[in-house]
Amino acid sequence: MAERLIVVGGDAGGMAAATEARRRRPDMEIIALEKGRWTSYSACGIPYLVGGEVGELDDLVVRTPQQFRDKHLIDVRTRHEVTGIDVAKRTVEVRDHEHGRTYTTGFDTLHLGLGAVPLRPDLPGVELPHIHGVQTLEDADHLLADAQEKDCRDIVVVGGGYIGLEMAEAFVRRGLNVTIVERDSEVMSTLDPDMGGIVSEAMRSEGITVRCGEAVVAFEEKAVVTENGPVHADLVVLGLGVVPNSGLAADAGVATGVKGAVRVDPRQRTSVDGVWAAGDCAESFHLVSRRPVHIPLGTHANKQARVAGVNIGGGYATFPGVVGTAATKLCGTEIARTGLTEREATAAGLGYVVARITSTTRAGYLAKSGRIVVKMLAEKRSGRLLGAQLIGTEGAAKRVDIVATALTAGMTVEQMTALDLSYAPPFSPVWDPVLVAARKAAELVSGGA
Ligand SMILES: Cc1cc2nc3c(=O)[nH]c(=O)nc-3n(C[C@H](O)[C@H](O)[C@H](O)COP(=O)(O)OP(=O)(O)OC[C@H]3O[C@@H](n4cnc5c(N)ncnc54)[C@H](O)[C@@H]3O)c2cc1C
């Protein structure tokens, strides 16, 4: 009998492993079990679907179940939910929602791409039908149907993280009144508060009402109630972050770590022999803080799952870790971060210097040139680059990749100042803003400023 791989989860963390394993092992039987209706979809595209930049929901599906069956000979079973794992017997229990039956089936190798679960606050009224999450295409479907059905004017987004921001932009594009409610002092708590403050200002200048430092206490039919009183809402979107969907794995005795994420080694092996994991359900290793972290991003899910697939398929690959790079956009403002923020550097026990500079995205004399703020952290003693946050107009965010590369290479800020970055007026000033920040940080490290 052919060796059997069972993959649980039909998105990036699951299917990238399944296809890579298939490429290397044409003889293997591969079954992929997905509780929803779609496979390999881009949740990242949901805000652009809601905002009208993407025509229809199906445009967000990168590869359909039938394409996996035809092209990769993977037995994809949608609306099949794994409800239990027995690692001793090497079986999974599956609820087939399509036919209303439950069955048990065996595996030789198991790969978990279970994803994450969005946080829903345990508050009165949270189950009201106009309160929406935006984690899956099903969520997007419900949200769009609800928005079309009603004559919506006032939208409240709860949570000022990057998903909250992107959803706020989506509704601004639709010409609706948007309020964002955030418990912290500023939006974007993945940035330092001074940088988050710039984002809050950018939101206000787009006409968004920003209510920071205000906790939600309840949801009502036509309002979100904060500790300061009710805010009128025809439709509410929750963007409060996610936690790893690791309950099934933990119940089966698979070790978990940070925030309950499945613990994996650099080859994506879990603590149980023959059981692998990747994506939002799993931990990553942070290359700057040298600590395990849970950073749920599609970019990691794809890379980790490919590594798992190579190894499952008999090859050798490792996922060395992450540096915490992320980018987002609010209308005309681009926002990015990588490495450690001040809070994260402090938590990692690192002494640091901070350089914050303001420059332009292109040569200042060009009409399309805009403002960019770069905040860079370096280790006080060694000058090692620790991280950066960038906010600015078009052309700002992708500069974070320079910093991410330098972080991965373990460069000092002094070494960064000599990087041979390109220059031409339409792309940057002579001194790229990243280099200006590195130069200032290097001066601070050497005590020269
Ligand atoms: C609105 C939004 C915007 C985003 N934007 C970005 C971005 O710009 N950049 C970025 O890098 N990331 C972004 N992300 C995050 C990114 O979408 C996720 O990190 C990525 O989808 C993780 O892939 P995954 O396969 O690990 O998990 P998921 O995409 O959550 O997939 C897990 C799958 O497993 C299935 N499943 C769960 N339990 C079971 C079970 N018991 N049985 C069977 N199936 C099960 C689920 O139905 C799901 O389809 C965004 C996310 C959202 C919601």
Ligand as a Chemical Component Dictionary entry (heavy atoms), coordinates in Angstrom:
data_LIG
# 
_chem_comp.id                   LIG 
_chem_comp.type                 NON-POLYMER 
_chem_comp.pdbx_formal_charge   0 
_chem_comp.three_letter_code    LIG 
# 
loop_
_chem_comp_atom.comp_id 
_chem_comp_atom.atom_id 
_chem_comp_atom.alt_atom_id 
_chem_comp_atom.type_symbol 
_chem_comp_atom.charge 
_chem_comp_atom.model_Cartn_x 
_chem_comp_atom.model_Cartn_y 
_chem_comp_atom.model_Cartn_z 
_chem_comp_atom.pdbx_ordinal 
LIG C1  C1  C 0 -7.823  40.313 6.413  1  
LIG C2  C2  C 0 -6.450  39.670 6.459  2  
LIG C3  C3  C 0 -5.389  40.286 5.827  3  
LIG C4  C4  C 0 -4.127  39.690 5.860  4  
LIG N1  N1  N 0 -3.077  40.325 5.241  5  
LIG C5  C5  C 0 -1.839  39.741 5.251  6  
LIG C6  C6  C 0 -0.752  40.352 4.568  7  
LIG O1  O1  O 0 -0.900  41.410 3.948  8  
LIG N2  N2  N 0 0.467   39.719 4.611  9  
LIG C7  C7  C 0 0.649   38.537 5.277  10 
LIG O2  O2  O 0 1.772   38.001 5.260  11 
LIG N3  N3  N 0 -0.384  37.933 5.925  12 
LIG C8  C8  C 0 -1.607  38.504 5.930  13 
LIG N4  N4  N 0 -2.659  37.893 6.583  14 
LIG C9  C9  C 0 -2.411  36.646 7.321  15 
LIG C10 C10 C 0 -2.486  35.440 6.413  16 
LIG O3  O3  O 0 -3.714  35.408 5.747  17 
LIG C11 C11 C 0 -2.297  34.181 7.243  18 
LIG O4  O4  O 0 -1.089  34.286 7.938  19 
LIG C12 C12 C 0 -2.291  32.932 6.389  20 
LIG O5  O5  O 0 -3.542  32.751 5.776  21 
LIG C13 C13 C 0 -1.951  31.725 7.231  22 
LIG O6  O6  O 0 -2.113  30.578 6.474  23 
LIG P1  P1  P 0 -2.427  29.201 7.216  24 
LIG O7  O7  O 0 -2.617  28.193 6.137  25 
LIG O8  O8  O 0 -1.416  28.950 8.266  26 
LIG O9  O9  O 0 -3.777  29.469 7.995  27 
LIG P2  P2  P 0 -5.235  29.756 7.404  28 
LIG O10 O10 O 0 -5.168  30.630 6.236  29 
LIG O11 O11 O 0 -6.058  30.187 8.571  30 
LIG O12 O12 O 0 -5.724  28.322 6.929  31 
LIG C14 C14 C 0 -5.991  27.293 7.840  32 
LIG C15 C15 C 0 -7.048  26.428 7.197  33 
LIG O13 O13 O 0 -7.258  25.287 8.026  34 
LIG C16 C16 C 0 -8.655  25.003 8.038  35 
LIG N5  N5  N 0 -8.910  24.249 9.260  36 
LIG C17 C17 C 0 -8.779  24.686 10.530 37 
LIG N6  N6  N 0 -9.095  23.705 11.387 38 
LIG C18 C18 C 0 -9.415  22.630 10.639 39 
LIG C19 C19 C 0 -9.834  21.316 10.964 40 
LIG N7  N7  N 0 -9.965  20.920 12.223 41 
LIG N8  N8  N 0 -10.082 20.468 9.952  42 
LIG C20 C20 C 0 -9.950  20.865 8.651  43 
LIG N9  N9  N 0 -9.580  22.106 8.297  44 
LIG C21 C21 C 0 -9.302  22.969 9.290  45 
LIG C22 C22 C 0 -9.304  26.364 8.013  46 
LIG O14 O14 O 0 -10.632 26.290 7.522  47 
LIG C23 C23 C 0 -8.385  27.134 7.078  48 
LIG O15 O15 O 0 -8.817  27.089 5.735  49 
LIG C24 C24 C 0 -3.940  38.461 6.551  50 
LIG C25 C25 C 0 -5.026  37.841 7.177  51 
LIG C26 C26 C 0 -6.266  38.436 7.134  52 
LIG C27 C27 C 0 -7.414  37.757 7.831  53 
# 
loop_
_chem_comp_bond.comp_id 
_chem_comp_bond.atom_id_1 
_chem_comp_bond.atom_id_2 
_chem_comp_bond.value_order 
_chem_comp_bond.pdbx_ordinal 
LIG C1  C2  SING 1  
LIG C2  C3  SING 2  
LIG C2  C26 DOUB 3  
LIG C3  C4  DOUB 4  
LIG C4  N1  SING 5  
LIG C4  C24 SING 6  
LIG N1  C5  DOUB 7  
LIG C5  C6  SING 8  
LIG C5  C8  SING 9  
LIG C6  O1  DOUB 10 
LIG C6  N2  SING 11 
LIG N2  C7  SING 12 
LIG C7  O2  DOUB 13 
LIG C7  N3  SING 14 
LIG N3  C8  DOUB 15 
LIG C8  N4  SING 16 
LIG N4  C9  SING 17 
LIG N4  C24 SING 18 
LIG C9  C10 SING 19 
LIG C10 O3  SING 20 
LIG C10 C11 SING 21 
LIG C11 O4  SING 22 
LIG C11 C12 SING 23 
LIG C12 O5  SING 24 
LIG C12 C13 SING 25 
LIG C13 O6  SING 26 
LIG O6  P1  SING 27 
LIG P1  O7  DOUB 28 
LIG P1  O8  SING 29 
LIG P1  O9  SING 30 
LIG O9  P2  SING 31 
LIG P2  O10 DOUB 32 
LIG P2  O11 SING 33 
LIG P2  O12 SING 34 
LIG O12 C14 SING 35 
LIG C14 C15 SING 36 
LIG C15 O13 SING 37 
LIG C15 C23 SING 38 
LIG O13 C16 SING 39 
LIG C16 N5  SING 40 
LIG C16 C22 SING 41 
LIG N5  C17 SING 42 
LIG N5  C21 SING 43 
LIG C17 N6  DOUB 44 
LIG N6  C18 SING 45 
LIG C18 C19 SING 46 
LIG C18 C21 DOUB 47 
LIG C19 N7  SING 48 
LIG C19 N8  DOUB 49 
LIG N8  C20 SING 50 
LIG C20 N9  DOUB 51 
LIG N9  C21 SING 52 
LIG C22 O14 SING 53 
LIG C22 C23 SING 54 
LIG C23 O15 SING 55 
LIG C24 C25 DOUB 56 
LIG C25 C26 SING 57 
LIG C26 C27 SING 58 
# 
